[in-house]
Amino acid sequence: PKLNFDYAGFTLGVAGAVTFGLSISLATQFHSKAWRKRDMESWNMVAFPLFSWYIVDSVYSVASGFYPNAILNSVLLAAIGVPLLLCRSTFAYVGEVGEKEE
């Protein structure tokens, strides 16, 4: 089938926007009060979306035959995910949601 470049450009634009939004969300979390306090909830809010993105995007890339994207994803995951995993032991659950700080 012939590729519809208008549609391909549109879907790439949407995917780029979603990826940009995810990166802004992650960056915001890295600068949050909860992250500085080493709250495990904050670590989860970074780790779960990051690893979910990697799995879904990489599996789809390989299944559709576009291996270079899976390779790029692996490089990005190594750059962000390895340090994230290495710092996990410094995080702990601080308290219940809605608890007042003293």
N, C-alpha and C positions, 0 to 999 in steps of 0.2 A: 504494500500500500504506500501511496505517496504521503510524505510527511507534511502536515499542515504547519508551516512555520509560524503563522500568527498564533495558533493554539500552543505550540511548543514554547514560543516566547512568553506567552501569558503564564503558562504553568511554571516556567523557570522563574518568572518574576514573583509569583505567589510563593514558590518554595524559598526563594531568596528572602522574601519578606518574613516568612515564618522563622527561618534560620536566624535572621537579624533580630527578630523579637525574642527568640530563645537566648541569644547571646546577651542582649540587654538585660533580660531577666536574671541570667546567671551572674552577670557583672554586678547588678544591684544587690543580689544576695551576698556576694563576696564582700560588699561594703556595708552590710547591715550590722546592727547592734548584736543580733543573735549570733552572727558569724564571729564577731570579735569576742563574744562570751564563750565561744566554742560549744554552742548548743547543737546537739545531734540532729534536731529537727532541721536546722539550717543546713547541715551537711547533707541530709537526705534531700532537701529541696534543690540542691545542686547535683548530687549524684544520680538520682533517679531519672530526671529529664536527660542528663548527659548520656547515660548508658542506654536508656530507651531509644534516644535518637540514633546512637551508634548501631544498635542491633537492627532496628527497622530499616534505616537507610542503607546499611551495608548489605543486609540480606537481599533487599530489593535490587540493589546495584548489581550484585553477583548474579541473581536470578535473571535479570534483564541483560546480562552480558556486558555490563559497563564496569569492569573490574577497576579501572583507574580511580573511580570515585570511592570504592571500598578501600583502596590503598591510601588515598588522601584522608578518608575518615579515620583509618588506623593511626596515621601520623598525628592527626589532631587529638584523637583519644589518648595517645601516648603522652602528648604534650600537656594535656589537662588532666586526664584520668589517673596517670601514675602519681603525680604529686597529690592529687585528691585522695587516693587510696593511702598514700604514705602518711598523710596528716590525720587520718580517721581516728587513730588511737588517742588523739588530743581532744576529741569531742566527747561529750557526755550529755545525757538527757537532763536538762536544767529544771524543768517543772512542768506542771500541767498547763494547758492552754487556758488563758484567762486569769492565771494566778498573778497576784500583785507582787511586784518586786519590793524588797525591803531596802 
